[in-house]
């Protein structure tokens, strides 16, 4: 199924919905409200109120609230107690959450998934050796900020999808070669007893890279 965008009739700052494949969608919220405005628009449980108070920075509070708002918009209120993890829940619904300074993203599907969003920043080149596998030498040779950021989001999204203890972005996850224009990709997770193939879906907007991973 070809991916497509749905620009829905919500008031901003809801940005868009990406339908990556059948039964998988990504909702994106652009965080441009102040804290009071965003909090007034979201219903929080008692435990979520406590979680909000534990976040010291206003930017982190707004990211948390925006992700809660997306969950409520998706009519998945049963997911409200789970934060930042990709988990299989009742009714076979899985979801994954990611934030940047300016966006909150939630992936929802009926199979294991992971999402990650990152702002393109030059400093990613300074740490690429920490997450590029020896089988990914073609990436090590690149100084393209967008390509390396895209690779980083692949690794993070795959990590969230598989969610195994002690899984190493560098040692266990290998992504096949792509370029900045690629809309889809493939990765593999190397475990002791098996190799898990992973599908990747790429989007970019407003100087950000967004990657979805799924089995």
N, C-alpha and C positions, 0 to 999 in steps of 0.2 A: 504494500500500500504506500503510495507516495505521500510524503509528509506535506502538510500545508498549515497555514496560519489562519486563525479565526480572530478577527478584531470584533470583540463583543460590545454590546451596548451597555457597558458599565461606565459610570463616571470615572474620570481619571482620579487617581493614578494607576488603576488597573491598566496594564499595557496590552497584553495579548495572551491568547492560548495557542500553543503549538501542538498539533496532533501528529506525533511522530510515526505511529503505526496504529493498527486496530487495537483498542483497549489500552493505549498509553497516551497520556496527554501531559503537557507542561503548562502551568499557569505562572505568569510573570507579573509582579507588582512593582511599579516604580515608586520608590520611597521619596516623596517630596512634600509630605505633610509635616507639620510640627508634631511633637510627641503627644500633646493634649488632643489634637484633632484625630490622630490615629487611634489613640486609646479609646476615645469616645465612640469609635466605629466598630469596636471589637468586643464581643462578650468573652470574658475570661472566667474560668473556674477558679476556685480558691487556690488550688495547687499552681495554676498558671499565674495568678497574681503574685504568689510567692516567688515563682521562677522569674517573673519580671523584675521584682525588687532586688533579686540577686545580681542583676546586671547593672553595673555602675555607670557605664557610658550611655548617654542618650542615643547614640547611633546604634548600639547593641539592643537597647530597648525597642527602638523602632523596627529593627530587623525581626526581632521576636514577634512583635505585634503584627507586622505585615504578613509573616508566615501563618500566624493564626487566622488572619483575615482571609487568606487564600484557602485555607482548609475549610473555613466556614462557607466561603463562596462555592466551593466544590461539593458542599453538602456531605462532608465527611467528618462530622462532629465527633464521631467515635475515635478519631485519631488525635484528638486534642492533647492527650497526655504524653504523647511521644514527641521528642524533639531532636532534630539533627541526625536521625538515623534512618536507614532504609530497612524496614521490617515487614515481615509477612504477618498480616493481622487477620482477624475473622473475616469471613466472606471472601477470602483470597485476595484482598486488596493490599497492595504494597505502595509505599510512598517514600519519597526522599526529598530533603529540603536543603537548599543552599542559599547563601547570602553574599552580596558584596556591599560596599558602602551605600550604593544607590538602588539596589534591586534585591527583592526576595523572590525565590523561585521554588515551586513545589512540583515534583513529578508524581503522577498517580497512574497506577497500572494494575493489571491482573496477573503480573509475573514479576519476578525480582528485578528491580531497577535501581539506578543511582543517578543523581544529577550533580553537576558542579558548575558554578559561574565565577568568572574571574575578570577583573579589569586588566587590560593590556598595560603592563608596566615594565620598563627596562630592567629592573632588578631581578626579574625571573632568570635572566641569562647568568647571573652570578651564582645561582644555586642549581643549575641544570644537571651538573655532575652528580648531585645527590639523589636524583630520581631517574636518570636515564640508564637503562640496562645495556650491557655490552653487546646485545643483539640489536640495539637501536643506534648503531654508530652513525647512521645517516642523520639522526637528530642531533647528536653531539657535534657534528660538523656545522650545524646551522646556527646563525646568529639572528635569525628572524624572530623578533619578539612575539609576533602573532602565532607562528608555528609552535614555538616552545611553550607559550601559554596554552595553546590548544592541547599539546601533549600533556601538560600538567593537569588540565581539567579531565582528560581521558583517564589518567591514573587515579585521580580523586573519585571520579564517578564510578570507576570499576571497583575501587576499594569499598565504596558504600554499597554497591550491588552485591558483592560477595561477602563482605563483612566477616572475615575470619580473623581470629586473634593472631597477632604477630605477622600479619601479611605485610610484606615489604613492597613499597611502590617501585623500588629499583630492582630487587632480586626476583620478585614473584610475578610482576606484571610487565608484559611486553605488548607494545602497540605496533601494528603494521604501518609501513610508510604511508603518509598522506601529504597533501599540500594545503595551503591556506584556503583553497577553493573547494576542497572536498566537503561533501555534505554528509557522507557516511564513512564509517571505518570499521576496522576489526581489531580486537585485542585478544590476548590469551593470558590466563592466570595459571601459573605453574605451581602446583601443590605436590606434596611428596608422593601421593598415590594417583594423581590424575592431572589432566590439563583441561581447563574450562574455557571454551571459546566465548567471547563477548562481542555483542554488536554495539556499535557506536553511532550516534546521531548528532550532528553538529549544527549549531546556529550561532550567528553573531549579530550584534546590534549595539549601537551607542558606545562603541569602543570596548565592548565586553565579548568574551567567549563563553558560550554555554554548551555543555556536552551532556548527553544522556547516554547511559549504558543500560543494556538489558540482555538477558539470556536468550 
